[in-house]
Amino acid sequence: MARAAINIMGETGALFDITSLGGTDVDSYRDGVGVYCVTGTLGMVPFPPVDQGWGYSLHPSENAAKVDIAFAEDLLTVTVTMAGEPYDLKTMITLHILVPDVPPEEAPEPPPIVVDPLEVAQAEVFRLRAIADYAVAPLQDAVDVDEAADAEIALLKEWKKYRVSLNRVPDQEQYPNSIEWPIAPV
């Protein structure tokens, strides 16, 4: 068995990339808060029976989100909620499914992989920024209500410096082809 996967950016619903043995005419979009639609999956793999549907992976910071996946009229719809409310993912969701291996004599020639370094760099900045925002929020809350310990104040400052560094990544001379990534606080 092989795995087919679709990666979707949470903020926009845009397709980040796919891995497939079949069709690659897959696209995605955000249809509303917490609703992501994927077209073209039938060219990728046939949608299986309900009990063997698409699985998913979320960033650990969003593991509390509930994800429902439905397929109707050639449209794969992913609905995300958090605490019972529609929720836009801050990072990315990976949809995946196991598909039978294609015998070597029937395997289609894979299309050439074209990687746009700007898209990859922007996606990584977005991903790292979401992690930093998630780390800053509770520290900033503690400061805002005057309950922050000295260590929390120091850590908050480190995370904010890290976010500033992330925002300046596009200013690097060799961006997006060569990037010196800032180191996240520990």
DRENPA-3360 file (N, C-alpha, C; in nm, 2 decimals, always signed):
BEGIN
1 = MARAAINI = +0.08/-0.12/+0.00/+0.00/+0.00/+0.00/+0.09/+0.12/+0.00 ~ +0.04/+0.23/-0.06/+0.11/+0.36/-0.07/+0.02/+0.46/-0.01 ~ +0.08/+0.58/+0.02/+0.00/+0.68/+0.08/-0.02/+0.80/-0.01 ~ -0.14/+0.84/-0.03/-0.16/+0.96/-0.10/-0.19/+1.07/+0.00 ~ -0.14/+1.19/-0.02/-0.15/+1.30/+0.08/-0.18/+1.43/+0.01 ~ -0.26/+1.52/+0.08/-0.28/+1.65/+0.03/-0.25/+1.74/+0.15 ~ -0.17/+1.85/+0.13/-0.14/+1.94/+0.24/-0.21/+2.07/+0.20 ~ -0.29/+2.13/+0.30/-0.37/+2.25/+0.28/-0.33/+2.35/+0.38;
9 = MGETGALF = -0.31/+2.47/+0.34/-0.28/+2.58/+0.43/-0.40/+2.63/+0.50 ~ -0.40/+2.63/+0.63/-0.52/+2.66/+0.71/-0.58/+2.80/+0.69 ~ -0.49/+2.90/+0.68/-0.54/+3.04/+0.68/-0.61/+3.07/+0.55 ~ -0.57/+3.01/+0.44/-0.63/+3.04/+0.31/-0.70/+2.93/+0.24 ~ -0.67/+2.80/+0.29/-0.73/+2.69/+0.22/-0.66/+2.65/+0.10 ~ -0.55/+2.72/+0.07/-0.47/+2.69/-0.06/-0.40/+2.56/-0.05 ~ -0.39/+2.49/-0.16/-0.31/+2.37/-0.17/-0.17/+2.40/-0.16 ~ -0.10/+2.33/-0.06/+0.04/+2.35/-0.05/+0.12/+2.25/-0.13;
17 = DITSLGGT = +0.08/+2.12/-0.12/+0.14/+2.02/-0.21/+0.06/+1.89/-0.20 ~ +0.08/+1.80/-0.29/+0.02/+1.67/-0.29/+0.12/+1.56/-0.32 ~ +0.09/+1.44/-0.27/+0.17/+1.32/-0.30/+0.07/+1.22/-0.36 ~ +0.09/+1.17/-0.48/-0.01/+1.09/-0.54/+0.05/+0.99/-0.64 ~ -0.01/+0.87/-0.65/+0.03/+0.78/-0.76/-0.06/+0.80/-0.88 ~ -0.17/+0.88/-0.86/-0.26/+0.90/-0.97/-0.26/+1.04/-1.02 ~ -0.38/+1.10/-1.04/-0.39/+1.23/-1.09/-0.34/+1.34/-1.00 ~ -0.30/+1.45/-1.06/-0.24/+1.56/-0.98/-0.33/+1.69/-1.00;
25 = DVDSYRDG = -0.44/+1.67/-1.06/-0.53/+1.79/-1.09/-0.62/+1.81/-0.97 ~ -0.55/+1.84/-0.86/-0.62/+1.86/-0.73/-0.60/+2.01/-0.69 ~ -0.71/+2.06/-0.64/-0.71/+2.20/-0.59/-0.79/+2.21/-0.46 ~ -0.77/+2.32/-0.39/-0.84/+2.34/-0.26/-0.86/+2.49/-0.24 ~ -0.96/+2.51/-0.16/-1.00/+2.65/-0.12/-1.07/+2.65/+0.01 ~ -1.07/+2.76/+0.07/-1.14/+2.79/+0.20/-1.28/+2.84/+0.17 ~ -1.39/+2.76/+0.21/-1.52/+2.80/+0.18/-1.59/+2.88/+0.29 ~ -1.52/+2.90/+0.40/-1.58/+2.97/+0.51/-1.49/+2.93/+0.64;
33 = VGVYCVTG = -1.53/+2.99/+0.75/-1.45/+2.96/+0.87/-1.45/+2.81/+0.90 ~ -1.33/+2.75/+0.90/-1.32/+2.61/+0.93/-1.36/+2.52/+0.82 ~ -1.39/+2.56/+0.70/-1.44/+2.48/+0.59/-1.35/+2.48/+0.48 ~ -1.29/+2.37/+0.44/-1.19/+2.36/+0.34/-1.24/+2.26/+0.23 ~ -1.24/+2.29/+0.11/-1.29/+2.21/+0.00/-1.18/+2.17/-0.09 ~ -1.18/+2.04/-0.13/-1.08/+1.99/-0.22/-1.14/+1.93/-0.34 ~ -1.10/+1.97/-0.46/-1.15/+1.92/-0.58/-1.05/+1.83/-0.65 ~ -1.09/+1.74/-0.73/-1.00/+1.66/-0.81/-0.95/+1.54/-0.74;
41 = TLGMVPFP = -1.00/+1.50/-0.63/-0.94/+1.38/-0.56/-0.98/+1.25/-0.63 ~ -1.08/+1.25/-0.71/-1.11/+1.13/-0.78/-1.01/+1.09/-0.89 ~ -0.94/+1.19/-0.94/-0.83/+1.17/-1.03/-0.71/+1.12/-0.95 ~ -0.70/+1.14/-0.82/-0.59/+1.10/-0.74/-0.61/+0.96/-0.70 ~ -0.72/+0.93/-0.63/-0.75/+0.80/-0.59/-0.91/+0.79/-0.58 ~ -0.96/+0.67/-0.60/-1.11/+0.66/-0.58/-1.14/+0.68/-0.43 ~ -1.24/+0.75/-0.40/-1.28/+0.77/-0.26/-1.33/+0.63/-0.21 ~ -1.28/+0.59/-0.09/-1.32/+0.45/-0.05/-1.45/+0.45/+0.03;
49 = PVDQGWGY = -1.49/+0.33/+0.08/-1.61/+0.33/+0.16/-1.59/+0.42/+0.28 ~ -1.70/+0.46/+0.34/-1.70/+0.55/+0.46/-1.61/+0.51/+0.57 ~ -1.61/+0.37/+0.60/-1.53/+0.32/+0.71/-1.38/+0.32/+0.68 ~ -1.34/+0.36/+0.55/-1.20/+0.36/+0.52/-1.16/+0.50/+0.46 ~ -1.22/+0.60/+0.51/-1.21/+0.74/+0.45/-1.07/+0.80/+0.47 ~ -1.07/+0.92/+0.44/-0.94/+1.00/+0.45/-0.91/+1.02/+0.60 ~ -0.78/+1.01/+0.63/-0.73/+1.04/+0.76/-0.67/+1.18/+0.75 ~ -0.63/+1.23/+0.87/-0.57/+1.36/+0.87/-0.46/+1.37/+0.98;
57 = SLHPSENA = -0.38/+1.47/+0.96/-0.28/+1.51/+1.06/-0.28/+1.66/+1.08 ~ -0.27/+1.70/+1.21/-0.27/+1.84/+1.24/-0.14/+1.88/+1.31 ~ -0.10/+2.00/+1.31/+0.01/+2.05/+1.39/-0.02/+2.02/+1.54 ~ +0.07/+1.98/+1.62/+0.05/+1.95/+1.76/-0.02/+2.07/+1.84 ~ +0.00/+2.19/+1.80/-0.06/+2.31/+1.86/-0.21/+2.31/+1.84 ~ -0.26/+2.23/+1.74/-0.40/+2.23/+1.71/-0.47/+2.10/+1.72 ~ -0.40/+2.01/+1.80/-0.46/+1.87/+1.81/-0.59/+1.87/+1.88 ~ -0.64/+1.97/+1.95/-0.77/+1.97/+2.01/-0.88/+2.00/+1.91;
65 = AKVDIAFA = -0.84/+2.03/+1.79/-0.95/+2.06/+1.69/-1.01/+1.93/+1.65 ~ -1.14/+1.94/+1.62/-1.22/+1.82/+1.57/-1.23/+1.84/+1.41 ~ -1.21/+1.73/+1.34/-1.21/+1.74/+1.20/-1.31/+1.64/+1.14 ~ -1.40/+1.68/+1.06/-1.49/+1.59/+0.99/-1.46/+1.60/+0.84 ~ -1.46/+1.49/+0.77/-1.43/+1.48/+0.63/-1.55/+1.41/+0.56 ~ -1.60/+1.48/+0.46/-1.71/+1.42/+0.38/-1.68/+1.43/+0.23 ~ -1.74/+1.34/+0.16/-1.72/+1.34/+0.01/-1.86/+1.33/-0.05 ~ -1.89/+1.43/-0.14/-2.02/+1.42/-0.21/-2.00/+1.51/-0.34;
73 = EDLLTVTV = -2.06/+1.45/-0.45/-2.06/+1.53/-0.58/-1.92/+1.57/-0.61 ~ -1.82/+1.48/-0.61/-1.68/+1.50/-0.64/-1.61/+1.61/-0.56 ~ -1.66/+1.64/-0.44/-1.60/+1.74/-0.36/-1.57/+1.68/-0.22 ~ -1.45/+1.69/-0.18/-1.40/+1.65/-0.05/-1.41/+1.77/+0.04 ~ -1.50/+1.77/+0.14/-1.52/+1.88/+0.23/-1.46/+1.85/+0.37 ~ -1.37/+1.93/+0.42/-1.31/+1.92/+0.55/-1.36/+2.03/+0.64 ~ -1.43/+1.99/+0.75/-1.49/+2.09/+0.84/-1.41/+2.08/+0.97 ~ -1.36/+2.19/+1.02/-1.28/+2.19/+1.14/-1.35/+2.28/+1.25;
81 = TMAGEPYD = -1.36/+2.22/+1.37/-1.42/+2.29/+1.48/-1.32/+2.28/+1.60 ~ -1.33/+2.38/+1.69/-1.26/+2.38/+1.81/-1.36/+2.43/+1.92 ~ -1.37/+2.35/+2.03/-1.47/+2.38/+2.13/-1.61/+2.40/+2.08 ~ -1.64/+2.32/+1.98/-1.78/+2.33/+1.92/-1.80/+2.44/+1.82 ~ -1.70/+2.52/+1.80/-1.72/+2.64/+1.71/-1.64/+2.62/+1.58 ~ -1.68/+2.67/+1.47/-1.60/+2.67/+1.35/-1.46/+2.73/+1.37 ~ -1.36/+2.67/+1.32/-1.22/+2.71/+1.35/-1.13/+2.70/+1.23 ~ -1.07/+2.82/+1.20/-0.97/+2.82/+1.09/-0.84/+2.78/+1.15;
89 = LKTMITLH = -0.78/+2.68/+1.09/-0.65/+2.63/+1.13/-0.54/+2.74/+1.12 ~ -0.45/+2.75/+1.21/-0.34/+2.85/+1.20/-0.23/+2.80/+1.12 ~ -0.22/+2.66/+1.11/-0.10/+2.61/+1.04/-0.16/+2.53/+0.91 ~ -0.14/+2.40/+0.91/-0.17/+2.33/+0.79/-0.24/+2.20/+0.83 ~ -0.32/+2.14/+0.75/-0.38/+2.01/+0.77/-0.33/+1.92/+0.65 ~ -0.29/+1.80/+0.69/-0.25/+1.70/+0.59/-0.36/+1.59/+0.59 ~ -0.42/+1.58/+0.47/-0.52/+1.47/+0.45/-0.44/+1.35/+0.39 ~ -0.47/+1.23/+0.43/-0.40/+1.11/+0.38/-0.49/+0.99/+0.37;
97 = ILVPDVPP = -0.45/+0.90/+0.28/-0.53/+0.78/+0.25/-0.43/+0.68/+0.20 ~ -0.46/+0.55/+0.23/-0.38/+0.44/+0.18/-0.44/+0.40/+0.05 ~ -0.36/+0.38/-0.05/-0.41/+0.33/-0.18/-0.33/+0.21/-0.23 ~ -0.39/+0.12/-0.30/-0.31/+0.01/-0.35/-0.19/+0.05/-0.44 ~ -0.08/-0.02/-0.42/+0.03/+0.01/-0.51/-0.01/-0.02/-0.66 ~ +0.04/+0.06/-0.74/+0.02/+0.04/-0.89/+0.14/-0.05/-0.93 ~ +0.10/-0.16/-1.00/+0.21/-0.25/-1.05/+0.31/-0.17/-1.14 ~ +0.44/-0.20/-1.13/+0.54/-0.12/-1.20/+0.51/-0.10/-1.35;
105 = EEAPEPPP = +0.45/-0.20/-1.42/+0.43/-0.18/-1.56/+0.31/-0.09/-1.59 ~ +0.23/-0.06/-1.49/+0.11/+0.03/-1.50/+0.13/+0.16/-1.44 ~ +0.24/+0.18/-1.37/+0.26/+0.30/-1.30/+0.28/+0.42/-1.39 ~ +0.21/+0.52/-1.38/+0.23/+0.64/-1.47/+0.36/+0.71/-1.44 ~ +0.41/+0.77/-1.54/+0.53/+0.85/-1.52/+0.50/+0.97/-1.44 ~ +0.57/+0.99/-1.32/+0.53/+1.10/-1.24/+0.57/+1.23/-1.30 ~ +0.48/+1.33/-1.28/+0.51/+1.46/-1.34/+0.64/+1.52/-1.28 ~ +0.71/+1.60/-1.35/+0.83/+1.66/-1.28/+0.78/+1.75/-1.17;
113 = IVVDPLEV = +0.86/+1.75/-1.06/+0.83/+1.83/-0.94/+0.89/+1.97/-0.96 ~ +0.80/+2.06/-0.96/+0.85/+2.20/-0.97/+0.83/+2.27/-0.83 ~ +0.93/+2.31/-0.77/+0.93/+2.37/-0.64/+0.96/+2.52/-0.65 ~ +0.87/+2.60/-0.61/+0.89/+2.74/-0.61/+0.95/+2.78/-0.47 ~ +1.07/+2.82/-0.47/+1.14/+2.85/-0.34/+1.07/+2.96/-0.26 ~ +1.00/+3.05/-0.33/+0.93/+3.16/-0.26/+0.81/+3.10/-0.19 ~ +0.73/+3.01/-0.26/+0.62/+2.95/-0.19/+0.66/+2.87/-0.07 ~ +0.77/+2.79/-0.08/+0.82/+2.71/+0.03/+0.86/+2.80/+0.14;
121 = AQAEVFRL = +0.94/+2.90/+0.11/+0.98/+2.99/+0.22/+0.87/+3.06/+0.29 ~ +0.77/+3.11/+0.21/+0.65/+3.18/+0.27/+0.57/+3.08/+0.36 ~ +0.56/+2.96/+0.32/+0.49/+2.86/+0.40/+0.56/+2.83/+0.52 ~ +0.69/+2.82/+0.52/+0.77/+2.79/+0.64/+0.76/+2.91/+0.74 ~ +0.77/+3.03/+0.69/+0.76/+3.15/+0.77/+0.62/+3.15/+0.84 ~ +0.52/+3.12/+0.76/+0.38/+3.11/+0.81/+0.37/+3.00/+0.92 ~ +0.43/+2.88/+0.90/+0.42/+2.77/+0.99/+0.50/+2.81/+1.12 ~ +0.62/+2.86/+1.11/+0.70/+2.90/+1.23/+0.63/+3.02/+1.30;
129 = RAIADYAV = +0.57/+3.11/+1.23/+0.50/+3.22/+1.30/+0.38/+3.17/+1.38 ~ +0.31/+3.07/+1.33/+0.20/+3.02/+1.40/+0.24/+2.95/+1.53 ~ +0.36/+2.88/+1.53/+0.41/+2.82/+1.65/+0.45/+2.93/+1.75 ~ +0.51/+3.04/+1.70/+0.56/+3.15/+1.79/+0.43/+3.22/+1.85 ~ +0.33/+3.24/+1.77/+0.21/+3.31/+1.82/+0.15/+3.23/+1.93 ~ +0.15/+3.10/+1.91/+0.09/+3.00/+2.01/+0.17/+3.01/+2.14 ~ +0.30/+3.02/+2.13/+0.38/+3.03/+2.25/+0.37/+3.17/+2.32 ~ +0.35/+3.27/+2.24/+0.35/+3.41/+2.30/+0.22/+3.43/+2.37;
137 = APLQDAVD = +0.11/+3.38/+2.32/-0.02/+3.41/+2.38/-0.04/+3.39/+2.53 ~ +0.00/+3.28/+2.59/-0.02/+3.26/+2.73/+0.08/+3.34/+2.81 ~ +0.20/+3.36/+2.76/+0.30/+3.45/+2.83/+0.25/+3.59/+2.83 ~ +0.20/+3.64/+2.72/+0.15/+3.78/+2.71/+0.03/+3.79/+2.81 ~ -0.06/+3.69/+2.82/-0.17/+3.70/+2.91/-0.12/+3.71/+3.05 ~ -0.02/+3.64/+3.09/+0.04/+3.65/+3.23/+0.09/+3.79/+3.25 ~ +0.16/+3.85/+3.16/+0.21/+3.98/+3.17/+0.09/+4.08/+3.18 ~ -0.01/+4.06/+3.10/-0.12/+4.16/+3.09/-0.20/+4.16/+3.22;
145 = VDEAADAE = -0.20/+4.05/+3.30/-0.28/+4.05/+3.42/-0.18/+4.06/+3.54 ~ -0.06/+4.10/+3.52/+0.04/+4.12/+3.63/+0.06/+4.00/+3.71 ~ +0.07/+3.88/+3.64/+0.09/+3.75/+3.71/+0.21/+3.68/+3.65 ~ +0.29/+3.75/+3.58/+0.40/+3.68/+3.51/+0.53/+3.67/+3.60 ~ +0.59/+3.56/+3.61/+0.71/+3.54/+3.68/+0.82/+3.60/+3.59 ~ +0.94/+3.63/+3.66/+1.05/+3.69/+3.58/+1.09/+3.60/+3.46 ~ +1.09/+3.46/+3.49/+1.13/+3.37/+3.38/+1.03/+3.38/+3.26 ~ +0.90/+3.40/+3.29/+0.80/+3.41/+3.19/+0.82/+3.54/+3.11;
153 = IALLKEWK = +0.85/+3.65/+3.18/+0.87/+3.78/+3.11/+0.99/+3.76/+3.02 ~ +1.10/+3.70/+3.07/+1.22/+3.68/+2.98/+1.19/+3.59/+2.86 ~ +1.11/+3.49/+2.88/+1.08/+3.40/+2.77/+0.99/+3.47/+2.67 ~ +0.89/+3.55/+2.72/+0.81/+3.63/+2.63/+0.89/+3.72/+2.54 ~ +0.99/+3.78/+2.60/+1.08/+3.87/+2.52/+1.15/+3.79/+2.41 ~ +1.20/+3.67/+2.45/+1.27/+3.59/+2.35/+1.18/+3.55/+2.24 ~ +1.06/+3.51/+2.27/+0.96/+3.47/+2.16/+0.93/+3.59/+2.07 ~ +0.92/+3.71/+2.13/+0.88/+3.82/+2.05/+1.00/+3.86/+1.96;
161 = KYRVSLNR = +1.12/+3.85/+2.01/+1.24/+3.87/+1.92/+1.25/+3.77/+1.81 ~ +1.21/+3.64/+1.84/+1.20/+3.54/+1.74/+1.10/+3.58/+1.63 ~ +0.98/+3.63/+1.67/+0.88/+3.67/+1.57/+0.93/+3.78/+1.49 ~ +1.00/+3.88/+1.55/+1.06/+3.99/+1.47/+1.16/+3.93/+1.37 ~ +1.24/+3.84/+1.41/+1.34/+3.78/+1.32/+1.27/+3.70/+1.20 ~ +1.16/+3.63/+1.24/+1.08/+3.57/+1.13/+1.03/+3.67/+1.03 ~ +0.98/+3.78/+1.08/+0.92/+3.88/+0.99/+1.03/+3.94/+0.90 ~ +1.16/+3.93/+0.94/+1.27/+3.99/+0.87/+1.34/+3.89/+0.77;
169 = VPDQEQYP = +1.29/+3.77/+0.78/+1.35/+3.66/+0.69/+1.34/+3.71/+0.54 ~ +1.23/+3.77/+0.49/+1.23/+3.81/+0.35/+1.33/+3.92/+0.32 ~ +1.38/+3.99/+0.42/+1.48/+4.09/+0.39/+1.62/+4.04/+0.37 ~ +1.64/+3.91/+0.39/+1.78/+3.85/+0.37/+1.82/+3.86/+0.23 ~ +1.94/+3.88/+0.21/+2.00/+3.91/+0.07/+1.97/+3.79/-0.03 ~ +1.98/+3.67/+0.01/+1.96/+3.55/-0.08/+1.82/+3.50/-0.07 ~ +1.73/+3.56/+0.00/+1.59/+3.51/+0.01/+1.53/+3.50/-0.13 ~ +1.45/+3.40/-0.16/+1.41/+3.28/-0.09/+1.50/+3.16/-0.11;
177 = NSIEWPIA = +1.61/+3.18/-0.19/+1.69/+3.07/-0.23/+1.78/+3.01/-0.12 ~ +1.83/+3.10/-0.03/+1.91/+3.07/+0.08/+1.87/+3.15/+0.20 ~ +1.83/+3.08/+0.31/+1.77/+3.14/+0.42/+1.84/+3.10/+0.55 ~ +1.88/+3.20/+0.63/+1.93/+3.17/+0.76/+1.82/+3.18/+0.86 ~ +1.76/+3.07/+0.90/+1.64/+3.07/+0.98/+1.68/+3.10/+1.13 ~ +1.60/+3.19/+1.19/+1.62/+3.22/+1.33/+1.59/+3.09/+1.42 ~ +1.65/+3.09/+1.53/+1.64/+2.97/+1.62/+1.53/+3.01/+1.72 ~ +1.43/+2.92/+1.74/+1.32/+2.94/+1.83/+1.37/+2.92/+1.98;
185 = PV = +1.31/+3.00/+2.07/+1.35/+2.98/+2.21/+1.31/+2.84/+2.26 ~ +1.38/+2.80/+2.36/+1.36/+2.67/+2.42/+1.28/+2.68/+2.54;
% end
